[in-house]
């Protein structure tokens, strides 16, 4: 069974609407699922949407690397590229402007 826990979003005033178009099959599925949990369709849909939106954002915030990619990334971090002439000039200008920049 799904865990429809209380959310901090439940305390918000329900003042906005989002409309979606769907067919009879999805409408029946939503109605049956909500009824099986003893929930109003609006409560069911808000909880399902919140759960899925959180899952999508969590998944999008992570980078999954293969072993080869992870090894390349680690070696790139360990072997910093040599500073370019422009970077050297910027560091020199910084040291000239900032006291105790060494």
N, C-alpha and C positions, 0 to 999 in steps of 0.2 A: 504494500500500500504506500502511496505517496505521502510524504510528510508535509502537510500544509500547516506549517508553524506560523505563529504571529510574526509579522515583519514590521520593521520601523516604518515602512511605507503605508501600513494599514491605518496609521493615525492621521495620515494626510486627508484633507478634505477632498472628496471625490468630485472634482469639478470639471475634469477634462474627459473628453470622449475620443475614442479611436474607432473608426469604422473599418471593417474588413468585409470583403465579399467572399463567400464560400458556398459550396454546394450543399445539397441535402445530406449527403453522406457525412461530411465533416460536422454539420450541424447536429446530426443525430449522435455522432461519436462524442461530441462535447457534452450534449445533454445527458447521455448515458453515463459518461465518466463523472460528471458533476453529481448526478443523482446517486451513483454508487457510493460516493463519499458523503452524501447528505449535505451537499453544498449548493448554494445558489450559483447559477452559471457565471455571473459576474465575478463572484469570489474565486471560483475555480479558474477562470481565465486570467484574472489579475495575478494569482499565485503562479500559474503555469508560465505566463509571460515573464514575470519577475525572475523565476528560476532559470528559464532559458536565456534571458538577456544577461544574467550574471554569469552563466556558464560560458556564453560566447565571449564576453569581455575577459573573463579569466583565461580562457584558452588563447585569446589574441594577445595577452600580455606575456606569454612565454615563448621562448625560442627553443625548439628541439633540434639538436644537431646530431648528425650521424657521428660515429667514432672518428671517421676521417676528418670531417668538418671540425669537430672539437679539437683534434690534434693540430690541424692547421691554425685554428684560432689561437690556441695556447702558444704555439711556436711564434706566431705573429706578435703576441704580447711580450714574449720573452726576447725577441730580437727586434727592438725598436729601430726604425729606419734612421739613417744619418740625417742630421738637421740640414735643411736646405739653406742656401745663402740668405733667402728672405727671412727664414726663421732665426738665423744667427743675427741678422740686422735688427729684428724685432726684439730679441733678447738684449742686445747691446743698448738699444734705445730705452728699453724698460729700466735697465740698470742705471742709466744716466738720469732718468726721471725720478726713480724711487730710491729713497734712502734705505740702506741695508737690504738691498735686493740680492745680495750675494748668497 
